[in-house]
Amino acid sequence: MAKAESKSSGTSWDVKSMDVAVAGLGWFSLGLKGEADLALWTYDGIQITLREPLVLDRSASIERPGFWLPKALSEAIANSSKLEGQEAREKYPSEETMQLS
């Protein structure tokens, strides 16, 4: 395995900072706020290219800043978790609630 390391920085989650292209596989964009150390592993002979982003803006209807999953998928998971929690509370109501301050 080969390891490629790089440092990157950006000013906003809403704007792409860089693209990472992997030969024979494809590319993805990173939107960063602050600095990040990147470490990517590939098989020997697979080239990794870091470049300026091809698309600067993120899709407001698909992506959320700071999250890896598409917006619709992350909302579906959140709603599912919320429903499971509500069902558990209804099935096993607690006799007393502790408050932490």
C-alpha positions in Angstrom: 0.0 0.0 0.0 1.1 3.5 -0.7 0.3 6.5 1.5 -0.1 10.1 0.2 -0.2 12.9 2.8 -1.2 16.5 2.3 -2.2 19.6 4.2 -5.2 21.6 3.1 -7.2 24.6 4.4 -10.4 26.4 3.6 -12.5 29.3 4.8 -16.0 27.9 4.6 -18.0 24.6 4.7 -20.1 26.1 1.9 -17.4 26.3 -0.7 -15.2 23.5 -2.0 -11.5 23.8 -1.0 -10.0 21.1 -3.1 -10.6 18.0 -5.2 -9.0 14.7 -4.6 -8.8 12.5 -7.8 -7.9 8.8 -7.6 -6.7 7.3 -10.9 -9.2 4.8 -12.2 -11.8 5.5 -9.5 -13.0 9.1 -9.7 -12.8 12.2 -7.6 -14.5 14.0 -4.7 -14.4 17.5 -3.3 -13.7 18.7 0.2 -15.1 21.8 1.7 -13.1 22.8 4.8 -13.3 25.5 7.4 -9.9 25.6 8.9 -6.9 23.3 8.4 -6.8 19.6 7.8 -4.1 16.9 7.4 -5.1 14.4 4.8 -3.8 10.8 4.6 -4.9 8.6 1.7 -3.9 5.0 1.1 -4.0 3.3 -2.3 -2.4 0.3 -3.9 1.0 0.8 -5.4 0.8 2.4 -8.8 -2.5 4.2 -8.2 -2.0 7.9 -8.6 -3.7 10.5 -6.3 -4.0 14.0 -7.6 -4.9 17.0 -5.5 -6.3 20.0 -7.5 -8.3 23.1 -7.4 -12.0 22.2 -7.2 -13.9 21.8 -10.5 -17.2 22.9 -8.8 -16.9 25.6 -6.1 -20.3 25.6 -4.6 -22.0 22.7 -2.8 -25.5 21.7 -3.7 -27.8 23.1 -1.1 -30.5 20.5 -1.9 -28.2 17.5 -1.7 -25.2 18.3 0.7 -25.0 19.7 4.2 -21.8 21.5 5.3 -19.7 19.4 7.6 -21.5 16.1 6.9 -20.4 13.2 4.7 -23.8 11.8 3.9 -26.2 13.4 1.4 -28.8 15.7 3.2 -31.8 13.4 2.4 -30.1 10.3 3.7 -28.9 12.0 6.9 -32.4 13.4 7.5 -33.9 10.0 7.0 -31.5 8.4 9.5 -32.2 11.2 12.0 -36.0 10.7 11.6 -35.7 6.9 12.0 -33.6 7.3 15.1 -36.1 9.8 16.6 -39.0 7.4 15.9 -37.2 4.5 17.5 -36.5 6.7 20.6 -40.1 7.7 20.9 -41.3 4.1 20.5 -38.9 3.0 23.2 -40.0 5.8 25.6 -43.7 4.8 25.0 -43.0 1.1 25.5 -40.8 1.6 28.6 -41.8 4.8 30.3 -39.5 5.7 33.1 -40.9 6.3 36.6 -38.7 9.2 37.3 -36.6 11.5 35.3 -33.2 12.6 36.4 -32.0 16.2 35.6 -28.4 17.1 35.4 -27.4 20.6 36.0 
